[in-house]
């Protein structure tokens, strides 16, 4: 399937997902998967994520691993609607495959955009503990994708 053609749909799935999983493989072939809440996709098959707590993921990327990032729309209304009607109206999830660049300092705009996503937690004790030191990002470039399919309930989505 053509990732460029489906990129707006892919970005929509990622926008509806608050947490993604980033999968990598070590040089020894050991898989690693990490939850990441800071994945952002741009309009041109690129994106970024803040790389602070993903130690093994970071090591694997530095050793040359590709990345596979999965996002699923976990909103209860989406699932309930699909269960009641017998089909999804929008894709429930997607995996995108690509490469991650070296760590770099996030721009002020990138940092502000992410912190705006989590602004609801400002004032909570955990806010500073988790996000105060967010500053390093990795740029992402994607070349292919795989839909998340659930048999007949997802039939008709992701047309070629």
N, C-alpha and C positions, 0 to 999 in steps of 0.2 A: 504494500500500500504506500501511497505517496504521502510522506510526512509533511511536505509543504502544503499540499491540498488540505490536509486535516489539522494543520497547526492551530487555527482558531478554535476548533473543537477541543483539541488537546489542552490549550491554555484555559479553556472554560472548565474542564474537569479539574485542573490544578487549582484554579481560583476557588472552586467549591470545596477543596480539600484543605483542612487546616494543618494536617500532618502528612508528610510523605515518607517513603522509605527509600534509602539510597543503598544500593547493593554494589559491592566490589568483590574482587577476588585477590588473595595474596599471591605472591610469586610461587608459593608452595601449593597453590590451588585451593586454599581454604576460603570458602565464601564468608562474607561478612555483610550484614544488613543493619542499618542504623536508622532510627527515626529522626527526621529533620523537619522542623517547622518553618524553615526560612528559605525554602526554594522559591525563586521568582523566575518566571519565564518572560522573555522579551518577545517582540513581534517577529524576529528574524531567525528562528531555530536556535536561539541562544538563551542563556539564563545565568543564574548564579545562586549560590547558597553560602550562608555564613558558616565557616568551618571553625568551630570552637571546641565542641565536645565530642567530635567524631574521630577519636584517636586512631582506631584501626582503619577506618575509611580513609583518613588522611594518609596513613602509611601506605595503604594499597595504591592510592592515586599516585603518590610520589614514586612508587615502584612501577608505574605504567599501567595500572588497571583501568579498564573502561568503567563507566558507571551505567547502572540501570536504575532509573528513578520511577517509582510507582506512586500514583495518587489515586485514591478512591473517594467518591462522593459518599460520605457516611451520614449525610443528613437524614434523620428519621423520615421526613416527609417524602424524600426521593424513594427510599426503600418501601415505605408503606404504599405509595402510589403504584410502584411496580408490582407489589404483591397483590394488590386489589385488582389491577387491570390485566395482569399477566404479561406485561411488557414494560421495558424501560422506555421513556420518552427521550432521555438523554443518556449518553454513555456513563455507566457507573464507575468506570476506572480505566486507566491507561498506564502502560509502561513506556518510557522513552529511554533510548540507548544512545550513549555518546561518550565524550571525553571531558575531563575536567582539567583546567589549567592550574598553574602554580598559585599558591596563596598570594594574595595582594591586599593592601589596605583598602577597605571599603571607602567609597566616596561619601561625602556628607549626605548627598541626595539618596544614595542606596541605604545608608543607615537610617535616615529619617523615614524613608518609605517603609522599611521593616518595622521600626519602632511604632509607626502609626498603626500597623496591623495588630499590635499587642497593647495598644494604649489603654484598653479596658482594664488592664492589670496594674496600671500606674497607681502608686499608693499602697500596693500590697507588698508585704515583706519579701516575697519571692521575686518581684520584678527586678530589683537591682541585683539580687543574687544570680539570676539567670542571664539577664540581658545587658548589664552594665558594661561588660567588657567585650561586647560584640564589635568586632572591628575588622577581622580577616575574612575575606570572601574567596571563593573559587569561581572563576568563569566557567560556564558550561557550553558545549556545542553538541547538538544532537543530529544524528544522521538516520535514525530509523525509530519505529515505534511498534508496539504490540498492544492491541486492545485487550482489556479485561473482559472476558466473555463468561456468561452464566447460562450456556445452552440456549434453549428456545426463547427464554425471557429477554435475551439481548439480540435476538435475530433481527436483522434489518438495520442495525447500527453499523457505523463505520463502512459504508458502501465504498467500494473501490472507485 
